Amino acid sequence: MMTVQVRFYTDPACPWSWAAEPALRRLMWEFDGELEFVWVMGGLARRYGRKYRDEEGRIGAGPDCYADLISHWLDVVDDGLMPADPRIWTESPLTSTYPACQAVKAAAEQGWEAGYRYLRRVREGIMFERRKLDQPEALRAEAAAAELDRERFEIDLLSEATTKAFDADLEEVRNPPDEAREAGAIRRTEGHERMSFPSAIFIGNGSSHHGIWGEARSHPVLRDAALAAGARQVNDGALEPADAIRRFGRCATRELEVLAEKSLPLLEAELWEMARDRELKTVRTLTGPLWEPA
């Protein structure tokens, strides 16, 4: 049986895409082996600075885009409950997201799962570690944590093919289909239109495709699209926290809440008990912990 392709539209520095990680990981687990992802990089910012404008979050509406970014990130944290530290925008602001986008395209040359591991690593570095991941040297250093073949990654990072792949992604993102427009999932950024992030298209056999425009943070919506495209759900019910961390590595509390299908008070009690028994260790962030193997 053919796998269903998922074209997932995102950017490493997009806070709404970070908020979508719980739903995305639940989708990956439920349809393990049934989906093949293509990480379409959106190029959220060619250059951050005084003239930067992004309609989503009203970035640039005030005199300082960095103050607007801080406010936007806090709003997303309040909604999505994923940990973040917006002090990056005062301490070590990114110059651009283009280098990180191109690095994800280079990582994905080693397979979609390698691309995801690298995308996740860069997301964590930006979203709560306050790391300035916008230069080749810093991005190359993340290859080991993402379990990439570093030599191949460094070659792909500088290759013309990777540059062309990212250019094609920008063209795709900036020419959204009519159904995205009809769904109200079009934004203006740096003077051009783009589709809202995260969005996704599930492509099944033949011409079957199912677009999720601006709603790719909803697990039920993602699951329904996967099923409609012909994917077979192979896992259901709860994925216990320890099993989830073995499967995905470091997880936020919100991700474990979605994966384990447990109430937050019960889940947090279980996680802190596992940390007390040295089965897990916490990764402290400004707005809440993540959990990883001890």
Secondary structure, DSSP 4 states (H G I P E B T S, - for coil): -PPEEEEEEE-TT-HHHHHTHHHHHHHHHHTTTTEEEEEEE----S--STT--BTTTTBTSSS-HHHHHHHHHHHHHHHH-----TTHHHHS--S-SHHHHHHHHHHGGG-HHHHHHHHHHHHHHHHTS-----SHHHHHTTTTTTT--HHHHHHHHT-HHHHHHHHHHHHHHTS--HHHHHTT-EEEETTEEEE-SSEEEEE-STT-EEEE-S-TT-HHHHHHHHHHTTPPP---S---HHHHHHHHSSEEHHHHHHHHT--HHHHHHHHHHHHHTTSEEEE--TT--EEEE-
